Amino acid sequence: MPTTVEKLSPTRVKMTIEVPFEELKPTLDRAYREIAQQVNVPGFRKGNVPPAIIDQRFGRGAVLSDAVNQALPGIYANAIDENDLHPLGQPDIEMTQLEDKKFVEFVAEVDVRPDFTLPDVSKVSVDVPMPAVEEGQIEEQIELLRERFATSVDVERAAAKDDLVIIDLVGKKNGEELEDASAEGISYIVGQEGMLEGLEEAVVGLSAGENATFESELVGGPLRGEKVDITVTVQKVQQRELPEVDDEFAQMVSEFDTAEEMRADLSKNLENRARLEQADEARNKVLESILEELDFELPEKFLEEQVKNRHEQINAQLARAGMTLDQYLENSDDAENAEEFWADVDKAAESAVRGQLVLDQYADEADVQVGDQDMMQHIMYRAQQNGTSPQEEFQHMNEHGHQAEWAQEIRRSKAMADMVEKAKITDGEGNDLDFSRLRQDGSLASEEELQAARDAAAAMEEAQAAAAAEGAANKADESESEAPADDETADGEKAEDA
């Protein structure tokens, strides 16, 4: 399959691909068979309509078009492989010539990964101290558990701080009730701000059956930002009783028998989380350090697609939340205005593309492979993150064609892990850090577990290699058994001496 490659820029190529008609014949034959199964022609059984009749009745051009469209993905993929190109995004393909029974010519333009030379990763040095776990963080976790398991009892007194009140809200503007600013049976803990400005001051001091009116600015819905009159009526006042932190509490909220064991486990979980944050920071710093040493042009069209995708995702998230970007920015520190916000988004998209290109280049140079075990671990991790089963994630992958996308994600992750392993990473006090023992939950595996994992991976590779060798041997045996003997012709007759 003759192909010429023209470099339009450092990040875009134009391929002219000429396909001999013989290479299209299998696809053309399949197209005729498929059409024959779909049409009814008097005098012929369905599926047995000859190609000549199909050409006569429906036109050969339609069959050629169908065959070419079916063959095109494979033709393009072969041209990419033969010319050792690294395409980014979807190509622009056009059929430029079609000589029936002779050849077909295509022209394909596509963004490609730019050429650059990676620095020596072993010379990269970064410092990532692990955040200290403070006693206050443990107490904060315990308070959250106490809040979750608190009990409430009705009281006949005015509402005070930390009470749970059941309230009705009626919003009015110019004396007219607003449906979107009214609700019944809302649970509200006095002192936990964030629902409505002025609500706490209005509720404190009210007993069941009493009400008060205050002015407030709505923070959500179609009337967001408008000031309205809110009347709050207290239906019930309940005193909340938080459980004591003792062994009984530990047994109720955890798998542990004592409060001391529960505290130790909370401390360990916080350490694991801090260790994950430290590892994440190490990955970011190693990649940033490598990018600082590189200067390469980004593929323009591919970058535009990535930026567009980010914009669409953010707009979809805002739409689901029922707010505009301006409304979001009012309660966010992300940016001063929409222009600055989108500029930050575009910059982040560009950084992400640069990082992906570096990881892909490194994966190629290091020959990073993605095996079945890698994919299974990825599927199990996704199931854990999404609260689904591995079977559901596997089915989702197959139904939506995510195999290649997830494999690329795994490959980049493995490339990043390899880079981190080769780089010099210290903990802020000059001590070398090794993240090879880090589990996905932030805990550290023992050396015995690491060795067991290495042995299992090696055994799987050997099994896959043996299976591949056996498959190749079986295929060779089948070919040999099907081939005519040396002293026989293809039809089994004895070959005569010349």
Residue, then its C-alpha position, 0 to 999 in steps of 0.5 A: m500500500p504506497t503511502t507518501v507523508e508530507k509534514l505540514s507543520p511540526t504537529r500535522v501531517k498529510m498522508t496520500i494513501e494509494v490502495p490497490f484494488e486487490e486489497l479491497k476485494p475482501t471488503l467488496d465481496r463482503a459488501y455484495r454478500e451483505i446487500a444480497q441478504q437485504v434485497n429481494v430480486p425476483g428469480f433469486r433466493k435471498g442472499n444468492v443475488p449475483p454481484a452482476i445483478i446487484d450492479q445492474r439493479f442498484g449500481r456498482g457505485a453504491v457497493l464500492s462506496d460501502a466497501v470503501n467506507q468499511a475498509l477505510p479504518g483499517i487502511y488508515a490504521n495500517a498507514i499510521d503503523e507503517n509510517d510510525l506516526h503518533p496521531l492525535g484526535q480524529p483525522d480529516i480523510e477525503m477520497t481523491q481518486l477511484e479507478d474501478k478495478k485498479f486503485v483507490e486514493f485517499v488523502a488524510e490530514v491529522d495532528v501528530r505528536p511533535d518530536f522532542t527529546l525527554p531529559d534524563v528522569s534520573k536527574v530530576s529531583v523534587d522535595v515533597p514533605m508529607p503533611a503532618v496529622e494534627e490532633g485537631q483533625i482526629e477530633e474533627q473526624i470524631e465530632l462528625l461521627r458524633e453528629r451522625f449518631a446524635t439523637s434528638v428529643d422534643v422539647e417545649r422551649a425556645a430554640a437555641k444554638d445546636d437545636l434541631v428545628i423543623i421549620d416551614l418557609v414562605g417567601k414573598k415579594n411585594g406581598e405575593e407568595l413565591e413558590d420557588a422560595s417556599a418549603e415545608g418540613i425543613s430540618y435545620i440545625v441552629g448555628q449551622e449557617g449556609m441556608l439563608e442569611g438571617l435565618e438563624e437570628a430569626v429562629v433563635g428564641l422561637s418556640a413550636g408554633e411561633n414565627a418571624t419574618f426577615e428579609s434575605e437574598l435567595v442563593g439558588g433557583p430562578l430568583r437567585g440574588e433577589k431579596v425577598d421577605i421570608t416568614v419562618t414558622v417553627q413546627k418542632v424544637q428538638q434538643r440534640e444529644l451527642p453520644e459520649v466518646d467511649d468504648e460503647f460509642a466505638q463499638m457502635v460506629s466502628e469495627f473496634d472494641t475501644a475508643e483508643e483503637m478507634r482513634a488509632d484507626l482514624s489517625k492511620n486513615l488520616e496518615n494514609r490520606a496525607r501519604l496519597e496527597q504526598a504521592d500526588e504532589a510528587r507526581n505533579k512536581v516530577l512532571e512539572s520539572i520535566l516540562e520545564e526543560l522542554d519546549f515544543e509546539l502543541p498540535e493546534k487542532f487537537l488542543e482546540e478539541q481538548v479546550k472545547n471539551r473542557h468548556e462543554q463539560i463545565n457548562a454542562q455541570l453549571a446547567r445541572a446545578g441550575m446556575t450561570l457562570d457569573q453566579y458560580l463565580e460570586n461564591s467562588d475564589d476561582a477567578e474574578n470574572a468569566e474572562e479570567f476563569w475561561a483563560d485559566v481553564d484554557k491554560a489548564a487544558e494546555s498543561a494537560v495536553r503537554g503532560q499527556l504528550v510527555l507521558d506517551q513519549y516516555a511510555d513508548e521509549a520505556d516500552v510500557q505495556v498494559g496487560d490483562q492484570d492492569m486492566m482488571q485492577h483498573i476496573m476494580y478501582r473504578a468500581q470501588q470509586n463509583g460504588t459499583s461492581p467490577q462486572e458493571e464497570f466491565q460491561h460499561m467499558n464494552e458497551h461504550g467502547h472504552q477499552a482503548e481509552w482506559a488502556q491509554e489511561i493505565r499506560r500513562s499512569k504506569a509511565m508516571a509511576d516509572m518516572v517517579e520511581k527513577a526520579k530523586i524524591t525527598d521528604g523535606e528533611g533530605n530523606d529519600l522517598d519510595f512510593s513503590r510500596l504505596r497501595q491505592d488506599g494510601s497504606l504501605a505494603s510489606e516487602e513480602e507483599l511486594q515480592a508476591a505481587r512481582d512473582a504473580a506478575a512474572a508468572m502471568e507474563e510467562a503464562q501469556a508467553a507460553a499461551a502465545a507460543e502454543g497458539a503460534a505452534n498450533k497455527a503452524d501445525e494447521s497450516e502444515s496439515e492443510a498444505p499439499a505434500d512436496d510430491e503432490t499438487a494442490d489438488g492431490e495429484k502426483a506432480e510429474d517430473a519436468 
